[in-house]
C-alpha cells in the first residue's frame, strides 16, 4: 500500500511558554489518502486552523511528525520545505493572502512561476484554474477592483492550479453566497475524485456533507469522527459534543 498523502503522528502544538503557554493541538493522529475528502469541524478555538497550518508546513509541530507523501517535514530545511509546499500543497487562506500589485491571472500563476515553470505555461494553467472557478473573465483585474467574494475565488484558483496532491482549505466559502459556495465545494469534490487529498475546515454541516469523512476537534483533540455521512443533521449531532 502506498503512503498516505498526509500523515500526522502524535502531533501537538504549543504557543507561548511557562504560565502563558497555550496548547492548540494535543496528540493528533491523522492519515489522509489520495482521493479522500476530509472535513474538519469544531468550535472556535478548537485547533482547526492550527491543524491546517501544521499539515501544510506553514507552522512547525511542537512534537510529533508530519509527512506529505512520505516526506517528513521536520527533516527539511527552509528551501526544501518551500519547494515541497509549492509543488505538492494548495492552501486557501481565510484572509486570501493575494498580492495586490498583481492581476488575478498573475496571482494564480505565481506559485508555478516561483517553482521554475515558464511564464507562458504557468499562465495557461492559471487560466484553466480561473475557468474552473468561473472567473476567467476577471483575469486581468487587480485585487482592489474585485469584491471580497471574487478575491476568494482567485485564492481558490491559486490553490488548485497545477496538479498538487494535497489541498487545504480554511473556510473557503466564507465570502460567497450559498450558490457560489456550492460551486466551489463541487470543484473541491472533483479534485478529490481526481486523486487529490482534500482537507476542508468548515463550521457548516451542509459543507462538511460533501466530504467522505468528517473529524471533530475539541480543545485541540480529535474527539469524534463520522464516515460516509452526507446528512447534515447527522453531522450536527456529531458536532454537538
N, C-alpha and C positions, 0 to 999 in steps of 0.2 A: 504494500500500500504506500502511495506517495505521501510525503509530508503534508500536513495541512498548510494552507496559505498563511494563516495567522495562528500563533500559539502563545498563550501566556501561561507560565508555570509559577504558581505560588507568588504572584506579583503583589507587592504592596507599594504605596506611595505616600510619603510623609512630607508635609510642608512645615517650615519653621523648625525650632529646636527647643529643648527644655520644656518649661511650663507653657510655652507658646506653640508647641508642636501640635499639628492637626493631621490626622490620618485620613486621607481621602479614599484610599483603596486598601483592602485587607485580604491578603492571601487569595488572590483571584486566580482561578484555573479556568482557561477558556481556549477552545480549539475550534477553528472555523475552516471548513473545507472549501475547495474550489467549487464555485457554483452555488454556494449556500448564502442565503439572505437572512441575516440575523438582526433583529430589532432589540434595542436596549431601552428599557423603561425604568422609571423610578422617580421618587420625589426630588425636588430641587435640593442640591447638596448631597445627593446620594453617591456621587462619583462618576456620573455618566461621561461628562466632558473630559475628566482626567483619564478615564479608561481609553477614550478615543485618542487623546494626545499621546499616551504611552504606546498604544497599539501602532500608531503611525510614526513613532520615533521622534516626535516633537518634544517630548519630555522623557526623562530617564527614570526608570523604576528605582525606588529606594532599595528594594530587594526583589529577588526572583529573576526570571528570564523571559524575554520577549523575542520571538523568532518570526521572521517573514520568509516564507518558502524555504524553511530550514536554516536560514542565516540568522544567527544570534546577534541582535542589535548591540548588545553590550560589548561585543568583540570588535566593533567597527570604530575607526577614527571619524572625525568630523566630516571629512571629504567623502569617505566611503558611505557614511550614513546619508549624506545629502544626495549622493548618486543613487542609492537604493530608493530613497523617497521619490525622486524624480521619475525613475523608471518603473517602479512597482506600485506606488501608492497614490491614489487620488483622494484629496481631502476637501470636503465642503465645510468651511468655517461659518460659525454663526454671524461673524462680522464681515464676511466675504473676503477680506484681505486682497482686494484688487488694487492694481496700480493706476492711480487717477490720470497719469500723463499718457497712458496707453489706451488705444481703442479696445473695444470688446474683442475683436479678432486678435489683436496683439496680446491681450491678457491671456486668452485661451492658448495661444501658440507658445507663450513664453516658457513653460516648463520643458517643452520639447526642444526649443532653441537652446536653452541653457544646457541641455543634455547632448548638444552637438548635432542635432538634426538640422538639415538645411532649411533656410527660411521658407523657400517655396513649398517643400514637403510639409513642414510644420504648419504652415497656414492653410494648406489644403486639408490637413487633418482637423485643424481648428474650425474650418468652415463646416465640415461634416458634423462636428460636435455641436456647433451652433444650430445647424439644421435639425438635429435630433431633439434639441431642447426647444425648437420653434422660434428662435430669434435671429436667424441668419440675416434678416433684413436690417438688423441693428449693428451689423458687424463693424461699421466704420464710426460708430458713436463713441464718445468719451464718457466716462462714468458720471460726470456732472450733467450730462444730457440724458440720463436714464433714471427711471424710478427705482425705488428700493427693490421691487419685485423683479424688474429687468436685470438689475445688478446681481440679484440672487441667481437668476438663470445663467448669467455669464459665469458666475462662480461654479455652478454645477457643470457647465460645459467644460470649464478648465479641468475639473476633477475627472471627467470621463474621457478626455481627449486621449487618443492612442489606445493601447491595449494593456492598461495597468491591471495587475492581478488582484489588487486589494483596493476597495473603495470605501472610505469612511465618511459618513455624512452626519453632521451635528445639526439637527432640526432644519433640514434643507428646504422645508416648505413654509417656514415661519412668516415670510413676507408675501406669500402668494394666497390668492383666493382658492376655494376648495377645488374648482375645476382645474386650475393650473397646477395645484398641488398634486392632484391625482395623476396628471400627465407626467409630472416629474417622477412620482413613485413608479409609474409604468416603465419609465426609462431605467430606473434602478433595478426593477424586476427583470427587464430584458437583459441588463448587464449580467445579473446573476445567472440567468438561463443560458447565457453565452459562456459561462465559466468563471466569471469574476466573483471573488468573495466580497460580499457587501455587508457593512455594518451600519445600521441606522439608529441614531439616538432620537427618540421622539417622546412627547407627552401624550400623543394622540393614539388611542387604541385602534381607531379605524386605519391609521397609517401602519401601525405595527401588524395589522392583519394581513398586509401584503407579504410578510416575511414567512420563512419556513420554520423559524424558531424564534422565540422571544425569551430574553432573560431579564430578570428583575433585580435591580440593585436597591439596597437599603443600607445606609450607614457604611458605605464602602464595600459591602459584601454582596455576592450573588446569593439571594435568598429564595429564589423560585425560578422555574422555567416552564414554558409551555411550548410544545412541539406540534406542528401541523394543525394549529388552531387559527382559523380565518374568521372567527366570530368575535367581533369587538366586545360583546357582552362578556364572553368567557375571559378575554384578556383583562377587562376591567375588574373582574372578580379576582383574578390572579394578582393584579396590581394593588388590591386593597389589603395589603399585608402589613 
